[in-house]
């Protein structure tokens, strides 16, 4: 028995050394490499397990899954690019940002889209459910969180009705975000003819411990022509029915036209990972109808991409800003690149404002945010806390023409570990609508003074400093 324990400990220490070498070569930052290597060598019994689940910041499983069927997938991707090419918008004012995002994500600015801003849960789900009811060919649904509550059953009933009418229904959800979703909810959909899958980042032998990667996207596409993207998941709290978090402040977007095709392309990549099938979808983008058509683009971000595209996106927009950069997100735990871009924008005279939630659904993230707010004291950045309830909106407004609505929280998890998606719209009238929502939200906020935070009690500042150490995984 002693010999077994001896060799078990030897194995753990050897594994710790091997993982420490891997951390030195692959960790995203030098600080992370030092922290992991010291922990793995000094405390391997605990650190080896932690590293298995938390140590990696690149999700290579999706790349490998793509390579398994690369011939057919390459052919389809070429078809999609060819279909979208005629939709490319003329010079949009994004300059090098457009070129960089096209190279990093494969998406470009497309013309002839209709967009509708949806503020809060009732407007959002009324639009989504009405859109589903109009589906003739297929409905694609993807949410980070789906709950089996009143709203979840309304969505389920709408999808069952369409499935029984012969419409193809595909539903995708995240394992962690939808951990409370009972299998019964899916079985009832499947009995009506729908298909359901969890995203499952741990599929395959090499990925079995990769639970730290989450699919945080929220996407609905109907017949390849209409799409919805934004901050809202499927749960009663998103309708403001949770007394602890109500009123719930959130924003979603309906898109029609080539942007809907781009949104479908994002869903398709996730569906292929989960189902290992290439579904037959409509890939002929059509211009939206109406007298107010705008250019825009859908941008996917993921840990399977070669570059840290979400960080590059926010840094690029902050560097592009000339007059203002307003940001709204529940969590403010940015990485160093974004922190420096915020400082530089403010020092250049850009009106930088950041709205976060004043009511927390996660104390570690809530406290960690104050560390970064304090670090930005001394530069002219205005911070606001939404006090009436929980602010979950993920929006950005740059100058008077650029607006971004999506799923990306302003934190390191969204920047580096999550699968995310956002819509970028280039239109002055739409930007003015987003501006109005920002102003309405700020009117319900309390200002946060970074200097006052730095003068608070030592126990409070220690709590803030402790939780910011967990920033890379919060």
KARAZI-V89936 format. One record per pair of residues at least 4 apart in sequence whose C-alpha atoms are under 6 Angstrom apart, sorted by sequence separation. I is the first residue (numbers start at 0). J is the second residue. D is the distance in whole Angstrom. If there is no record, write none. Layout:
I/J/D ; I/J/D
//
This chain:
15/19/6 ; 21/25/6 ; 22/26/5 ; 31/35/6 ; 32/36/6 ; 35/39/6 ; 37/41/6 ; 38/42/5 ; 39/43/5 ; 42/46/6 ; 43/47/5 ; 46/50/6 ; 49/53/6 ; 50/54/4 ; 65/69/6 ; 69/73/6 ; 80/84/6 ; 93/97/5 ; 100/104/6 ; 101/105/5 ; 121/125/6 ; 124/128/6 ; 147/151/5 ; 152/156/6 ; 162/166/5 ; 173/177/6 ; 174/178/6 ; 189/193/5 ; 202/206/6 ; 221/225/5 ; 236/240/5 ; 241/245/6 ; 255/259/5 ; 270/274/6 ; 271/275/5 ; 311/315/6 ; 333/337/6 ; 345/349/5 ; 362/366/6 ; 397/401/5 ; 411/415/6 ; 412/416/5 ; 413/417/5 ; 457/461/6 ; 26/31/6 ; 101/106/5 ; 117/122/6 ; 146/151/5 ; 161/166/5 ; 162/167/6 ; 188/193/5 ; 189/194/6 ; 201/206/5 ; 220/225/6 ; 235/240/6 ; 236/241/5 ; 254/259/6 ; 271/276/5 ; 344/349/5 ; 396/401/6 ; 408/413/6 ; 26/32/5 ; 101/107/5 ; 117/123/5 ; 162/168/6 ; 201/207/4 ; 220/226/4 ; 239/245/5 ; 396/402/5 ; 407/413/6 ; 39/46/5 ; 201/208/6 ; 219/226/5 ; 239/246/5 ; 395/402/6 ; 201/209/5 ; 219/227/5 ; 239/247/5 ; 300/308/6 ; 395/403/5 ; 23/32/5 ; 200/209/6 ; 218/227/6 ; 300/309/6 ; 394/403/5 ; 22/32/5 ; 218/228/5 ; 394/404/5 ; 217/228/6 ; 393/405/6 ; 407/419/6 ; 393/406/6 ; 406/419/6 ; 406/420/6 ; 405/420/6 ; 405/421/4 ; 19/36/4 ; 404/421/6 ; 405/422/6 ; 404/422/5 ; 403/422/6 ; 19/39/6 ; 88/108/6 ; 230/250/6 ; 403/423/5 ; 87/108/6 ; 88/109/5 ; 230/251/6 ; 402/423/6 ; 87/109/4 ; 88/110/5 ; 229/251/4 ; 402/424/5 ; 86/109/5 ; 174/197/6 ; 228/251/6 ; 229/252/6 ; 314/337/6 ; 401/424/6 ; 15/39/5 ; 16/40/6 ; 86/110/6 ; 169/193/6 ; 171/195/6 ; 173/197/6 ; 228/252/5 ; 260/284/6 ; 401/425/5 ; 15/40/6 ; 168/193/5 ; 169/194/5 ; 170/195/5 ; 171/196/5 ; 172/197/5 ; 173/198/5 ; 227/252/6 ; 400/425/5 ; 169/195/6 ; 171/197/6 ; 172/198/6 ; 227/253/4 ; 314/340/6 ; 323/349/5 ; 325/351/6 ; 327/353/6 ; 329/355/5 ; 400/426/5 ; 226/253/6 ; 257/284/5 ; 322/349/5 ; 323/350/4 ; 324/351/5 ; 325/352/5 ; 326/353/5 ; 327/354/5 ; 328/355/5 ; 329/356/5 ; 357/384/5 ; 400/427/4 ; 15/43/5 ; 163/191/6 ; 226/254/5 ; 321/349/6 ; 323/351/6 ; 352/380/6 ; 354/382/6 ; 356/384/5 ; 357/385/5 ; 399/427/6 ; 402/430/6 ; 137/166/5 ; 141/170/6 ; 143/172/5 ; 159/188/6 ; 162/191/6 ; 225/254/6 ; 256/285/5 ; 351/380/5 ; 352/381/5 ; 353/382/5 ; 354/383/5 ; 355/384/5 ; 356/385/5 ; 357/386/5 ; 136/166/5 ; 137/167/4 ; 138/168/5 ; 139/169/5 ; 140/170/5 ; 141/171/5 ; 142/172/5 ; 143/173/5 ; 162/192/6 ; 225/255/5 ; 256/286/5 ; 352/382/6 ; 354/384/6 ; 358/388/6 ; 400/430/5 ; 12/43/6 ; 135/166/6 ; 137/168/6 ; 141/172/6 ; 162/193/6 ; 224/255/6 ; 256/287/5 ; 358/389/5 ; 15/47/6 ; 144/176/5 ; 145/177/5 ; 159/191/6 ; 224/256/6 ; 255/287/6 ; 143/176/5 ; 144/177/5 ; 147/180/6 ; 226/259/5 ; 356/389/6 ; 146/180/5 ; 225/259/5 ; 345/379/6 ; 356/390/5 ; 224/259/6 ; 261/297/6 ; 332/368/5 ; 223/260/6 ; 331/368/5 ; 258/296/6 ; 173/214/6 ; 223/281/6 ; 386/444/6 ; 385/444/4 ; 384/444/5 ; 411/471/5 ; 412/472/6 ; 329/390/6 ; 383/444/6 ; 384/445/5 ; 329/391/5 ; 383/445/6 ; 383/446/4 ; 328/392/5 ; 382/446/6 ; 383/447/5 ; 328/393/5 ; 382/447/5 ; 327/393/6 ; 327/394/5 ; 326/394/6 ; 326/395/4 ; 325/395/6 ; 325/396/5 ; 143/215/5 ; 324/396/6 ; 143/216/6 ; 324/397/5 ; 376/449/5 ; 142/216/6 ; 323/397/6 ; 142/217/4 ; 198/273/5 ; 323/398/5 ; 141/217/5 ; 322/398/5 ; 333/409/6 ; 373/449/5 ; 141/218/5 ; 320/397/6 ; 333/410/5 ; 334/411/6 ; 372/449/6 ; 140/218/6 ; 331/409/5 ; 332/410/4 ; 333/411/6 ; 140/219/5 ; 330/409/6 ; 331/410/6 ; 139/219/5 ; 328/408/6 ; 139/220/5 ; 138/220/6 ; 151/233/6 ; 138/221/5 ; 150/234/6 ; 137/222/5 ; 150/235/6 ; 136/222/6 ; 134/221/6 ; 144/232/5 ; 145/233/5 ; 146/234/5 ; 144/233/6 ; 142/232/6 ; 370/463/6 ; 367/463/5 ; 366/463/5 ; 367/466/5 ; 367/467/4 ; 363/466/6 ; 310/414/6 ; 309/414/5 ; 302/415/6 ; 302/416/5 ; 301/417/6 ; 120/237/6 ; 301/418/4 ; 120/238/5 ; 300/418/6 ; 300/419/5 ; 299/419/6 ; 300/420/6 ; 299/420/4 ; 298/420/6 ; 298/421/5 ; 297/421/6 ; 297/422/5 ; 296/422/6 ; 296/423/5 ; 295/423/5 ; 119/248/6 ; 295/424/4 ; 119/249/5 ; 295/425/6 ; 119/250/5 ; 294/425/6 ; 118/250/5 ; 117/250/6 ; 117/251/5 ; 117/252/6 ; 116/252/5 ; 115/252/6 ; 115/253/5 ; 114/253/6 ; 114/254/5 ; 113/254/6 ; 247/388/6 ; 113/255/5 ; 246/388/5 ; 247/389/5 ; 248/390/5 ; 249/391/5 ; 250/392/5 ; 112/255/6 ; 245/388/5 ; 248/391/6 ; 249/392/4 ; 112/256/5 ; 244/388/5 ; 244/389/5 ; 52/208/5 ; 51/208/6 ; 52/209/6 ; 53/211/6 ; 230/392/6 ; 113/287/6 ; 111/286/5 ; 112/287/5 ; 229/404/6 ; 230/405/6 ; 111/287/6 ; 229/405/4 ; 230/406/5 ; 229/406/5 ; 113/292/5 ; 112/292/5 ; 111/292/5 ; 112/293/5 ; 111/293/6 ; 110/294/4 ; 109/294/5 ; 109/295/6 ; 108/295/5 ; 108/296/5 ; 214/417/6 ; 215/418/6 ; 216/419/5 ; 212/416/5 ; 213/417/5 ; 214/418/5 ; 215/419/6 ; 216/420/6 ; 212/417/6 ; 58/302/5 ; 59/303/6 ; 57/302/5 ; 58/303/5 ; 57/303/6
//
